[in-house]
Amino acid sequence: MTTTDGEDRIRRRPDDEEADIYDEDGNVRGDFLALVGAAIADRDTLFLRQNVARLHESEIGDLLEAIQPDQRLALVRLLGDDFDMTALTEVDEAIRREIVDQMPNAQIAAAIGELDSDDAVYILEDLDKEDREEILAQLPFTERVRLRRALDYPESSAGRRMQTEFVAVPPFWTVGQTIDYMRDEEDLPYSFSQIFVIDPTFKLLGAVDLDQILRTKRQTKIEQIMRETNHPVPAEMDQEEAAQLFEQYDLLSAAVVDENGRLVGVLTIDDVVDVIHEEADEDIKRLGGVGDEELSDNVLSTVRSRFLWLLINLGTAMLSASVIGLFDGSIEKMIALAVLMPIVASMGGNAGTQTMTVTVRALATRDLDIYNAGRIIRREAGVGVLNGIVFASIMGVIAGTWFHDYQLGGVIAAAMVINLMAAALAGILLPLLLDKMGADPAIASSVFVTTVTDCTGFFAFLGIATWWFGI
């Protein structure tokens, strides 16, 4: 078959420097997508094995998200045993479910047996209980027990994220015995950076880094060079808290222990990077009121995801409208008020959103707590006052010039100072209050802050105008 230069480049192994499926913007190249689509239509398994099966799992994940929905399952079926199931951990949940739901349980079980335990759990946890049990029943006993133990831990916990494959040795072994064990034992993790030290009951005693093993004489006992494990992670700990431990102490891996201090797994930096990304993504989506929405979701599921908060926003908008209704007579007598009042509310809303975003993120990363909250509140209040004075002066001059009435400019200036001050306080106090009550500030803060700034802005501007002009 005659190929173009582009096709020749694609046919190279992905570890070749020229073999790049991405364009300069980081998107999967259009010509590569076209070739893959044609190969799927022609059932050209040779091309797919040469150019898709050899890609890194993250690249296969990007490819699955880029091709048409009806091509995804066809690609998986054509690749058969050459399809890397790890790629399903790199795609949206909706796409993963779509593919896995159409795969025979026997094929899933065969593929699961080849995965690291953390990746296997990631796929299994999305399945129906009946399918999950059928798949687990087809796995070897030891692997089945490991996976069931991980699945028993709460969702979003360190136990769900951990890898149950690890290297553990007793403290009385020598360095030489440990090295020989690592050379001879076949059932070890593919890669690891620490060796854990345990007693006969699997209680964690300490750890030794591989570089320490390599620099120590063979006859030295492990207990002589082991150190206390750096911050072992309880299996029940929330994955976000575990990620903060990695960030705070610059960890590459950490032991995961059960309630009795027994070693049950290891959490590695690659999983923690995924956690940090997921948590940040979740916070951003919740600030926008879109829930767990994915780009691959269909129209109906997207509507359901956004409906509740849009309904709540409708209610708060009606509350703001009722504040305006209190001054309908003033607005009828002075039409300039109707023109200017959205400016006051909009400036307050934007200022409140800025403060709220910083506060919610600081709460998520534990940078804001009871010890520094007072100082941060005073800082934000000062920012609100200064911003209010600056923008009030600008808007006062603009409004006075626009409507040839500098008294009106003074009114809007006073209202803007009040509203920007209220916005700053609402942006920090409301998330703190919600966090104290046990609610997620990322979910509820936005709608409440917007309501406060709208109502305060309308009431301050229209109220001051009514009082000052006697209307």
N, C-alpha and C positions, 0 to 999 in steps of 0.2 A: 504494500500500500504506500503510495506517495504521500509524503507529509510536508507541511510547511515548516519554516524555521520555528514558528511558535509551537507547533506540535512536537518537533524534535526536542525543544527545550523542556516541554512538559514531560516528555517520556524519560527524562533523566531521573535518577534517584533523588529523593528530596534532600539527601545529605550533600548532594552536589551543590556548589555555591550558586550555580545558575538556576537551579530548580526552584522557582518561586511562583507559587500560585496566586500571589497577591499583586495588585497594582500599586501605584505610588501612594494612593489614599488608604491602603490597608484593606481594601475590599477584594474578594475573590475575583480574579480576572474573568472578564466576559468571554474571552475566547476559550478559556479552560472550561467554564460552565457549559458552553456550547458543545465542546468535545465530549464532556461527560454525559450531557443530555443525549447526544447522538449515540454514544456507546450504550446507554441504557435502552434506548429505543431499538437498537440493533442487537441487543443482548450480547454485546461484545465483552465477554468476561475477561479475555486476555488483556484488553486495554485497561479495564477497571482494576485488575490485579496489579498491573505494571505501574499505573499512574495514580490510583486512589488508595489501594490497600497499604502501600508503603509510606503513605503520609503520616505525620505525627497525629495523635488523636485529636489535638486541638484544631488542626487543619481540616481533618475529616468532619469535626463538629461544625466548623464554619461552612464547609461545603454543604452539609445536610441542611443548614439554615438557609443557604442561598438558593438551592435548587427548588423546583416546584414540588408542592406537597405530594402529588401522585408519583413523583420520581424517587422519593425517599425510601419507601418500603421496597420498591423495585431494586434500588441500588443495594440495599442490605441483603436482599434475597440472592441477587446475582453474585455478590461477593462470598456469600455462604460462610464457611469457616474462616475465610480470610478477613472478614469484617471485625475490626477491633471494637469490642463492646465498650471499652473505656471512652470512646468518642461520645457515647450517650451521656456521659457526665459533663460534657462541654456544651450541651445544647439546652434550649429552653425546656421547661418541664412539660409544656404542652406537646412539643415535638417528641420528647422522649417517650411520653405515654402513648402517643400516636403510633410510634414504631414498635414499642415493646408489646402493646396490646395485640398486634397483628403477628407476633412471632410465636411459634410453638414453644411451649414450656420446656420441652426437651432441649431445644436449641439454646434457650436462655440459660438452662442449667449447665450445659456444656461450656458455654462462654463464661458464665459466672465463675466456674471452677478455675479459670485461668487468670482471673483478676485479683488485684490486691483486695484485701477485705474491706477497706474503706470505700473503694469504688464499687464493690459488689453490694454493700449496704446502701449506697447512694441510689442504685438502680432498684434494688428489692423493696425499699421503703415506699416506692410509688405504686407498687402492685397491689391488687386486691388480696386480701388475706388468704383466700382459697388458692389462688395462683401461686402466691409466695410459698405457702406450705408445700404445694406440689413440687415446686422447684427445689426447695430445701431438701425434700425427701430423696431427691436424686443425687445429692452431693455426698461425698465421703463423710463419715461420722464426725471426725475432728473438725473439718471445715464447717459442717452444719452447726455444730455446737458453738463455734466461734461467731458465726454470723448471727445465730439466734441471740447470743448474749449481747452483741452490739445492738441488735434491733430492739431488745428489751429496754434499752436506755431511752430517756425522753428525747423527742425530736428537738433538734438544735442544741443538743448537749455534746460535751466533749466525747462521751462514750459512743455517740453515733458517728462522730467524725474520726475516731481513732483507727489506727491500723492494728489488727490483732496479731500480725506477724512481727516478731522482734527477736533479738538475741539476748539470752539471759544465762548467766553462769553462776555457780556457787562461789563464795568468797575464798575457799581453800584451794581452788584451782590455781595453777601457775599460768603465767603469760604464755608459755609454750603450749600447755594443754589447750588454752583458749584459741590460740592461732591454729593448732591442728584441728580443733573442733570446727572452726569456721571454714577450713579448707576441705574437710571431709563430709560435713553435714550438707545434704542436698536441700533439705526443707528449711531454708533460711530466706529472709527478705532479699529482694533483688538488690536493694541499696539501703545502707544504714550508716549512721555516723557515731552511734553510741552502743556500748554493751552494758546491759543492766546486771546488777548483782542482786541475787535473791537468796532467801533461806529455803529450807525444804518445804515450807508452806506457801511459797511464792510471795512472801512479804518482801517488799522492796527495801533493800539495804543501801544501795548506792549505784553509781554508774562510773564507767570508764570510757573516755573518748578514744576513738581508734588511733589518733595520732600518739596518744600516750602509750598504747599497746605497742606501736611500732618502735618507740624510742626506749623501751624497757627490756631488760635481759629476760631470757626465756624462763629462768628458774625463779623469778620474782613472783610472789603470790599476789593474786588479784586484790586481796584485802589490803595490801600494803600501798596500792596505787589508786584504789577507788576513792571517790569523793562522794559526799552527800549529794543526792540527786537535786539538781537545780529546779526547785519549785514544781514538785509533782502535781499533776492536774487531777482533781477528783472527777471520776467518770460522770457524775451528775451535774458538774459545773456547766453553766451556759457557755455555748461556743464563743460568744462575744467576749465574755470575761476571760476565757482561755486565750483568745487572740490578744487581749490586752497584756496578759502575762508575757507572751512572746515579744510584744513590742517593747514593754518596759525593761525586760532583762536580756534582750537581743538573743533569744533562743533559736536554735536550729531544729531542735526536737525536744520533747518532754515526755516523761513517763506518765501514763494514765493509771490511776489506782482506784480500787473499789473502796467501799466504806470501811473495810478492815485493813486498808493499806497494802493489799495484795496487787501485784502488777497484772493488769489486764490488757494493756495495749500501749501504743506510742502515738503521740500526735506530732506531725511533722510540719515543717514550715510551708510546704506546698499546699497543704490543706488549710492552714491558717490564712494564707494569702487569699484563698477562695472565700473563707469566712469573712474577712475584712471587706472584700469586694461585695459579697452578698448583703452584709449588714449596711454598708454605705448605700447600696442600691435600694435596699428596703426603706431606709430613712428618707431618701429623696422622693421615692414614690409615695410614701405616707404623707410627706409634707404637701404633696400635690393632690392627696385624696384619691389615689388610684389603686390602693390595695396591692395585691400580689400579681398585678397584670403583667403579661409578657407580650412581646411584639408578635409572637406567633399565635396569640389568642384570636378566636373568631369574633365576629361582631357582637353576638349575643352575650358571650362571657365578658367582653369588654364593657358592654352597657351595664351588666349586673355589677361589675367591679366599681364603676363610677357613680352608679345611681344614688346610693345612700348619701354620699357626701354632697352631691348636687342637690338632693332633697333638703339636707340640713342647711346648705347655703341659701336655698330658696327661703327657708324659714327665717334665717338671719337677715336676708335682704328685705323681707317684709317688715322685720323689726326696725331696720334703718329707715324704710319708707314711712313707718308710723311716726318716727321722730320728725321727718320732714312735714308730715301731715299736721303736726302741732302748730306749724308756722305758715300754713297755706295762705292765710290772710296777708301776712307780711310779704310773701313771695308775689302775690297778685298786685300789691301796691308798688313793689320795687323789683322789676324783672331782672335787674342786675344780679340779685341774690341767686336766682336760678342758674345764671351763667357761671357764677364764681364758686358756688358751694361744692361742685364735684372736685375742684382743684384742692380744696382743703382736705377732703376725705381721701383723695388719691395720694397726696403727699404723706398723710398719716399712715395710710396702708402700706406704702412702700417702705417708709422708715420702720414701721413695726415688723415687716417681713424681714428686713435686714437684721434687726436685733434678734428676732425669733430664730432665724436660721443659724446664727452664731451660737445662740443659747442651746438649741436642740442638739447641735453637733457636739458642743462642749459637754453636755449631759451624757451623750452616747459614748464619748471617749473618757468619761470620768474626770475631765479637766475642771469641771465646775462642781463644787460640793459645798457643804455647810460652812467650811472654813473660809472660803474666798467669795461666797455669794454676796455678802454685804458690800465688799469692795467693788464687785462687778456691777451690782445694782446702782451704786453711786456713780460709777463711771458712765453707765448707759443713761442715767438721768441727766448727767452733765452734757453728754453728747446730744440728747434730745433738746435741752435748753439752747445750746449753742447753735445747733442746726436750725432750731425754730427761729432764733433771732435773725440769723443770716437770711434764711429763705423768706421770713416774714418781711424783712426790709425790702428784699427784691420784689416780692409779690405786692407789697403795699404800694410801691412806686408804680409798678405796672398797672395795677387795678385803678389807682388814682388817676393816672394818665389816660387810661382806656376809657373810663366813664366820667372823666373830668370832675371827680369828686374824691378829694384826698381824705375825707372822713371815712368813706367806704374803704379806701386803702388801709386806713388805720384799723378798721373793724376786721378785715380779713387778716391783717398782720397779727392782731391779738389772738384771733381764732387759731391761726397756724402755730403760734408758739404753744398754746394750750394743747393742740392735737398732737404735735410732734413730741411733746413731753409725755403725753398719755400713751403714745405709740411706743416710745422707748420703754416705759415701765411695763406696759402690757406684754411687749415682746420678750421680756425676761421673767416677769413675775408669773405669767400664766403657764409657761412651760415648767417652771420650778414647782408651782402648785400642783399641776397635773402629775409630775414625777413623784412628788411627795404623796399623792393619793394612790399611787400605784398604777396610774394610767400611762400609756405611751405618749409622751409629749409630741412625738412626730406625727401622730395620727390627728390629734384634736386641736393643736395649738393654732394652726393656720386659720381655721374658721372662726375661732373665738377672738383672735387678735384682730382680724379684719372687721368683725362685728364691733369691737370696742372702738377702733379708729373711725369707722363710719359713723357710729352713733355719736361719739364725742365730737367729731368734726362738724357734723350737721348741727348738733345742738349748740355747740359753742358759737359757730358762725351766725346761725339764724337767731340764736338767743341774744347775742351781743348786738346784732343789727336791729332787732326789734326794740331792745331797750334804748339803744343810742339814738335811733331815728324816731322813736315813739310811734311805731307803726303796728 
